[in-house]
Amino acid sequence: MKLVPNKFALLAIILAGLSAAQAKDPLPSWNDGAAKKSITDFVAKITTEGSSDLVPREERIATFDNDGTLWCEQPLYFQLLFALDRVRALAPQHPEWRTKEPFASLLKGDVKGALAGGEHAMLKIIMVTHAGMTTAEFEQIVKDWIATAKHPKFKRPYTECVYQPMVELLAYLRANGFKTFIVSGGGIEFMRPWTEKVYGIPPEQVVGSSIKTKYEMRDDKPVLMRLPEMNFIDDKTGKPVGINSHIGRRPIAAFGNSDGDQQMLEWTQAGDGARLMMLVHHDNAVREFAYDAESKIGTFSDALMAEAKKNGWTVISMKDDWKTIFAFER
């Protein structure tokens, strides 16, 4: 008779131990495996007192691409979807758009036709929807859109289409003395209004592409006007330049997902001491999207995969390495 409560007590102890172990796991949405181990091993190596690999806290810089690395980027970059919505909203003020491309196709619902003009067409759309207003006005427009717009596939706000494993990784790195930065080809002023709430990354730690601004007085108050001219493109070779200009320190960890991130990872690896370079590979068509070399959005070319293997960069499989992709799956 006395054995029964003892069995229950033993079971309770085992369950309590399992719960404690799970509670201590800083990356619960990651499957145990090489990718997760590379993260925890790296953090242990550079934070252990007395270690030859110890990195001072002020030098613990980690940079993250945004589109396709921290949040979804299909079926189109979210900033482009924002711009398309802005074209529709502004159309009544521009009757000439009904016969002018790429706007005519957009207003007919032919997004593919509108974007057939490539970068030139995209630049036209971006300039008419992102310029001609103050920085404060643009910030409010972005906030209003991000609060209501929803992903066409997941029917969730875009800010819920963020990768839960990467949110955990950001928190884990910060808990270990890292300063985390976004270094994205996306617009710097498109991201800054919401990154702190979604990722815990404040606006001053966001590096991105930008258009020119001009100081003006309006109603006796100083404003910054957004001009229809490119200032800086923070993509590919531009990423190390942006890091140097905005951050002033070389990262010791860098995370991306496409050809546009290769130079950021190369720049990170070229520094002294322990380094961590990782690439997210979109290989889960069931829970998200599957794409790589053939995609024009977030291209992960065969050449990039070869570079990753040659340089010892860790490739994260969304299918195999992540238990959960989005928090709303739970």
PyMOL commands that set and color helices and strands:
alter all, ss='L'
color gray80, all
select helices_A, chain A and resi 3-24+34-47+57-59+78-93+95-99+103-107+111-130+135-148+158-160+164-175+188-191+195-199+203-205+238-246+259-269+302-311+318-321+327-329
alter helices_A, ss='H'
color red, helices_A
select strands_A, chain A and resi 61-64+179-187+206-218+221-232+253-256+276-281+314-317
alter strands_A, ss='S'
color yellow, strands_A
deselect
rebuild
show_as cartoon
